[in-house]
Amino acid sequence: MENTENMNGEAKLSELLQIRRDKLTELQEVGRDPFKITEFKITHTSSQIKDNYTIEEHELTKRGSEEVEIIQAHISHLNGRNVTVAGRIMSKRGMGKVGFVHIADTDGLLQLFVKKDILGEEEYNYFKKLDIGDIIGAAGEVFTTQTGEISIRVSEITLLSKSLLPLPEKFHGMTDTDLRYRRRYIDLIMNRDVKKTFVNRSKIIASIRGYLNGQGFLEVETPMLVSNAGGAAARPFETHFNALDEDFKLRISLELYLKRLIVGGFDRVYEIGRVFRNEGLDTRHNPEFTLMELYQAYTDYHGMMDLTENMYRHVAREVLGTTKIVYNGIEMDLGKPFERITMVEAVKKYADVDFGEIKTLEEARAAADAHNVEYEQRHKKGDILNLFFERFVEEHLVQPTFVMDHPVEISPLTKKKPDDPDYVERFEFFMNGWEMANAYSELNDPIDQRERFKAQEALLAQGDEEANTTDEDFMRALEIGMPPTGGIGFGIDRMCMLLTDSPAIRDVLLFPTMKPLEQ
């Protein structure tokens, strides 16, 4: 029975596709091929028409009788300009001597009122053959229907592109999540909220740029193809450059090149760009994602905390109009001072284990065994502290929180704390239980940095595929001399998830990585 239904459905679809192609052929035979049209001049978008019309109508009801004629003349002038719009047909009804069509343009939906007496019989028959999904242009006057809907009384209509595939049904929409991600172009057509998410993503990034540019930062671009993928603990993608017959990697971080620019004399730099990590897929991870890193000379990780707090508030106010955001029903307040807590304090608070009292690796392993925290033989005391943090603490960090002072073992590019060399001047910024940013007082001691790289290479030899290797050119730059510097990396996609209340990273990536469908 199921196979029969599938066959009937395919047959019906095939028939619909043929009908649309036949309509296109008819148009081409009479010289009205939509695909030969190269330009259509638009005077207004749907929102411009609605906003202008409703503003004038509202003002007319407020002002005295002496000004009524002036305002009416203004409306008449707007309508009389023979406003032209363009968009995709999303619905059709009527079709006796009168038809109503809703088109979707870049801003939203707009109703077109199409009357046979105005268009003429030939043009009206041409209009009746249009399909949902077709892209049309229309000219006419703005007016309000008896139901109060702002519409256009169409005097001219032009088919600009013929849709040869039908859109999903109006009331069922596009509900298959996997299909929505694969065919984002249809998702954007059918789901206005999805389009709004990506408009807000663009506004978020523009707001970040505006804030940093206003703070004197310079936006730069650095290589994506690198011989040494460093700056983070991640497995890189590898490729081969035929022209040089050399193996290269896709960058996993922006850090090492941006620090070279600090050495070169740029005191404040940032980059927003794609990085690539050869890791798994889940609701918060995609192998290519957008990272922003910035570096500021003559400051430290406290300066980066202040910048982060101010920038998040600025973006929320500018894009959302409030510092209180709601994600998955949970309110987070960016207007209050962000909490600041050390990693040791956080583990003590949520796991009741005080690493301030744990002095040896054996004691750390014993604590891990007692709390069922799995570790590897290569892990040192600081690694085990971090495992405790990931297991017991992260999920509790819902409100904006800076977790400071990480163990040196997991921070190969960070300055040690002067009063406690087992820990470094580093913080991670958390919201909603997620890591949102990672920042350091950057290590600028080339002798110490080389020793850290040696320790990383030892881990690499022991099987740690995420460990760094020594970048000799970067070492040369440090030996030239880098000033005291604060640096930070922001996950732009997670920030967009929080500020748009999107459940998964794929909801804020226009074209997320997907497993290929078999042919």
N, C-alpha and C positions, 0 to 999 in steps of 0.2 A: 504494500500500500504506500509506504514511504517513498519508494523508488518511483512509483507512478506519479505521486504528488510533485516530486522533484522534476520529473520529465515534463509535467504539465506547466510547472513554473518556468522552466527553461524555454519551453515552446512559446509561452506568453511573452517572456522577455524578448525572445528573438523576433516575435511579431512586432512588438513595440519599437525595437531598434530599426526594423525594416521600414516601418511607417515614417519614422523620423528621417531616415535617409531618403525616402521617396519625396518627402516634403522639401528637403534640401535640393534634390535633383530638379523638382518643379521650379523652385526659385531660380536656380542657375539657368534653366532653359528660357526663362522670361527676362533674364538680365538683372536679377536681384540677388546675386550671390553675396551673402553677408561677409564671406571671408575675403572679398576684394575691397571692403571698406577699410581704409587705413587711419581715419581720424574722425572723431565726433567731438565737437566743442560743447562742454558742459558749463553752464553758468552758475549752478547751485548744487550743493549736496542736499540730502533729505533733511539733515539737522539744520542747515542754514535756512532752508525754506520754512521749516516748522518754527524755529526760534524767531525769525524775523516776523513771521505772520502773527504768532501768538503775542509777541511783545507789542506790536502795533495795536492789535485788537484790545489788549489789556489797557493800554494807555488811552485808547478812545473812550473806554467806560469811565476813566478816572477824571478826564479833563472837562473843562466847561464847554458850553455849546458853541462858543465862538471859534474853537479850534477843531471841531468835529470835521468840517469840510477839508481842512488841511491834512488831517491824519487819514481820512478816507482817500484823499487824492494820493497820499503816499502809498497806501495799499494798492490802489488802482495802478499806480506807476510800477510797483513790483510785479503785479500780474500782467500788465500790458507789455512788459519787456519780453514777453514770449519766453519765459523761463525754460531752460532745457536741462534735463536730467538723464542719467543712464544707470542701469543696474540689471540685476538678474531677476527674472520672473519667479516669484515664490508661490504665488497662488493666482487662480483665475476663477471668476464666477460671472453669472449672467449670460451673455452671448445671444440674447434676442436682438434687440436694437441697441442695447446698452450693455457694456461689459465693465467689470471692475478687476483691476490687476494690482497686486502688491509687488513692488520691486525692492530688492535689497541692494543698496549701494555701500560705499565705504563706511557710512555713518549709521545706517539703520534701514528701517522699512518706510516706504512711502506709497500711498495709494494713487493709482491713475484711474480716472473716470473717462471711459472711451464710449463715444456716442456715434451711431451710424450717421445721423443727420449732420454732424460736424465733420467727420472724416470723409464722408462720401462712401458709396456702396463698394467700389473697388478696393479702397484702402481698408474698409472695415472687414471685408472678406479676407484680405491679407492678414489683418490683425487676428481674426478668429483662428487662423491656422498656426498661430504661435503656440509653443509648448512651455510648460513649467521647466525652468532651467535655462531657457533662452536668455541671451543678454540683449537688451533693447535700449534705444535712445528715444526720448519723447520730448515734445515741446508743447507748451500750453499755459493756461492761466491757473493761478493758485486760488482755491476757494474752499469753503467749508461745507461739507455735506449736511444733510438734515440730521444725521446722527452725531454731528460735531467733529468729524474727522477731517483734518486738513489734507487736501487732495489736489491733483492737477487735472484740469479739464483739457484733455489732449486734443490738439489740432494737427499734430504730425507725429508719426511713429516710424521708427526704423529698426529693422533687425540687424544687430551688429555682430552676433555670433550665434550659430545654431548649436544647441546642446543635443548631441547624438546619443548620449546615455541619460536615462532618467535619474532624477534625484531620489533619495530614499523617501518613503511615504511620509506625508506631513505629520501624522499623529504618532507614528512609531519612531520617526527620526532615525538617528544613527546611534544605536545603543551598544553595539559590539565594541568594547573598549579597544581590543587589539586592532580591529579594523579602523577605528577612529585614528589611532596613531599612525597606521600605515597609509591611510588616505586622508591626511590632514586637510587637504584642499576641500574635501567634501565636509569634513568636520567643521571647518570654518564657515562654510556656507549654511549648514543646518543649525549650528549651535552658536547663538550670538554671545553667550557667556564665555565661550572658548575664545572667540575673537577679542573680547574685552580683556581677558587674561593676558593675551599677547600684546595688546595695546599698553596695558599697565606695565608689562615687563619692559617694554621700550621706554616708558616714562621713568621707571625705576633706574635704569642704566643712565638715562639722560640726566636724572637728578643727581646721581652719584658723580657723574662727570662735572656737572655744574658746581657741586660742592667742592670737589677737589681742585678744580681750576680756580675757584675763588680763594682757595687756601694757598695758591702759589705753586701747585703741582703741575708738572709737565707730563702730558701723555706721550708714550713712546711705543714702539713696536720692536720686538726682539725675535730671534729665529725660532721656528717650530721644529725644523729638522736639526738635530744636534748630534754630535759624536759622543757626548757624555750627558746622559739624562740624570741630572742631580737636582738637589733642592727639596726633595721630599722622599718619604719612604713608600715607594710604589713600583710596580713592575711595568716597564715601558713596552710599547710596541716597537718592533724593529722592522727596518726596510733596507733596501739596497739602492744606492745611487749609481746608476749605470755609467754616467759621464765620468765619474771619478773612480769607478770600480771600488767603492767603499761602502761599508755598512753604516747606516745612520739609525738614530732613534727619534721617535716623536717625543717632544718635551713632556715631562710630567709636572713641571713647575716653571715659574717665570723668574725664580729667585736669582740664580747666579749671574745672568746677563744684566739684570737690573742693578745688582751690586757693583758690577763693573762700571756702570754709568755713574754711581755715587763716587767711585774712585776717580772717574774722569772729570768730576767737578759739578755734575748736576745734583743739587742738594735735595730736590724733591721730585721724584719720578713715580709714575704708575703706569700699569698696562692692564687692559681688560682683553682677554683673549681665550681661545680654546686651548685646553691641555688634554692629554690623552694618557689613560692609565689602563693597562691590560688586566682588568679585574672583572668582577661579576656585575650582574644587573640586579637591581632591586628598586624599591620605591624611592630611595635616596641616592642611588648611584647609577651613572651612565658612563661608559668608557670614554666618551668625549664630553667635556663639560666646560662651562665658562668660569674662569678664575680671574680674580683681580688681585694683583699684588702691588703694594706701594712701599716706598722706602724714603725715609726722611733723615737727613744728616743732623747731627747734634741733638738728638733726642733718644729716648729709650723706650722700654715697653710700657712705662706709665704714660708717656706721650701718645703711644698707639692706643691705649685704653681710652684716653680722653677723645681722640679723633674718632674712634669707633662709636662711642656713645653719642657724640654730637652728630656724626654722619647719619646714623640710623634714625635719630629723631628728625633730622632735616628731611630725609627721604620720605619717612612716613607722613609728615605734615604736608609735604609738597604733593605727594601722589595720592594719599588717602584722606588728607584733611584732618587727621587725628594722630595722636601718639599711642592710642589704645587700639591694638589689633586683636582680632579673634581668629584663632586657627582651630578647626575641628571642635568648635564650641568652647574653647578655652581662651580666656582673655589674658593678654600679655601687655604690660604697661611699659612703654618706652619712655614715658615722661618722668618716671621716678629714677633716682640714682641707681645705676646697675650695681648689683652685689659683687664684691671682690673677696675671694677666698682662695687659700693655697690648696694644692692638691692633697697635701698631707692632712690639712684641716678637713677637707671634704671627705676623705676616706675615713677619718676618725668619726665624723658626724654621721655618715650613712652606713658604714660597715662596722663601726666600733672597734677599729684596729688602728693603733697609733704607731705609724711608721717613724715618728719622732723618737720613739723608744727602741725601735728595731735597728740594731747596729751592724749586724752581719748578714751575709747571704743565707746562712743556715737558719737564722731566726726568721727571715723573710719566707723561706721555703716552708718552715714549720707553720707559719701563719696561713700560708696558702693552702697547705694540706688540711688544716683545721677548718677552713672555710670552703673547701671543695673548689678552689681556684686552680685551674690547670695551667701548668707552665712547662717550658722546655728546659733542658739541661744548660743550654747556652744563655738563658735568661739570668740577669743579675738582679740585685736588690731593686734598683730603679725600675727595671722592666716589670717586676712583680707588683710594685706599687701601682704602676699604670694598669696592670691587669685587674687589680682591685678596683681602681677608679672606673674602668669600663664596665665591670660587673655590677657594682653596687651604687655608683654615684650618678652616672650620666642621665638616667631616666628621671631623676628628681630635679634636674636643672631646667625647669620650665620657664621661669621668669628670667630676664636678661642677667647673665652671670659671667664674670670673668674668673676662670680657674687659673691660678698663677703658680709659678715656681715649680716647674717640672723637673724630674730627675735627669741628670746629665746623660745617662745611657740612651735616652730616647730623643736627644736634642743635639745632634752633631754640629749645628751651625749657630749655636747660641752662646752668649756670654755666661760664664759662671757667676753665681752670686758671690760677691766679695767676702761675705761672712760665712758662707757655707758652700764649698766647692762641689758638694754632691748634688747641688741643685742649680738651675739656670734661671735667668731672667726671661721667662717665657710665659705667655698665657694663651689659653683657648677660650673663645667666646661661645657661650651656650645659650640657646633658647629652645623651648619645646623639647628638651632632652637631646637636641642635635648640636653638634659642633658647627658653628657658623663662621668662625674665623680662627686663625692661628698666628701668633705674633711673637717676636723676639726683640730683645736687645741684641743686635747682630754681633756675632763674633768677628772681631777685626784683628785679632792676634794671629798672624800667619803661622807662627810656630805651634801654637795650640791647635789651630785648624788642621795642620798637617797630621798631628797626632790623632785627631778625631777621625780624619779620613782613613788613617791606618787601621783604626779600630773598626771602622765600617767595612774595610776590605777583608778583615779577619772574619767578620760576620758573613760576608759574601762567600768566603771560602768554606764556611760551615753550612752553607745551604740557604742563607737568607737572601731570597731573590729581590727583596726590596731595599737592600743595603746600597749605599752610595759607593762610588769609586772616586779616586783622587782626580780632580780636574786641575791639571797643571797650569793651564792658562789662567784659571781663576786664582790659583795660588800665586801666580806671578802678579796679578792685579793686587792682591792683598799685601804682597811684599812691597809694592809701590806705595801703599798706604791708603787705608780707608778710614774716614773719620768715625767717631761714635755715631751709630745709626740705629734707628728703630725701623722695623719692617713688619708687614702684616699681609696675610693672604685671606681673601674673602671668597666664600663659595656663593657666587652670584645666583645660581639656580636655586639653592636652598633659601636664599633671601627672597627670591621671587615667589617661591612656594608659600612662605609664611605670609607675605604681604598680599597675596592673591587668594589665600585659603585653598590652595591646590593640594590634593592628597598625595600626589606622586610626582617625582621629578619629570616624568614623561609629559605631565600636564603643562609644564612650563618650557618644554623643548619643542619647537615647531616640528622637527623631524628627528625623533629619538632613535637610537640604535635598536633595530629589530632583527630577530632571527629570520633569514630569508625564507620565503614560502617556496616549497617545492613546486616545480612546474607541473 
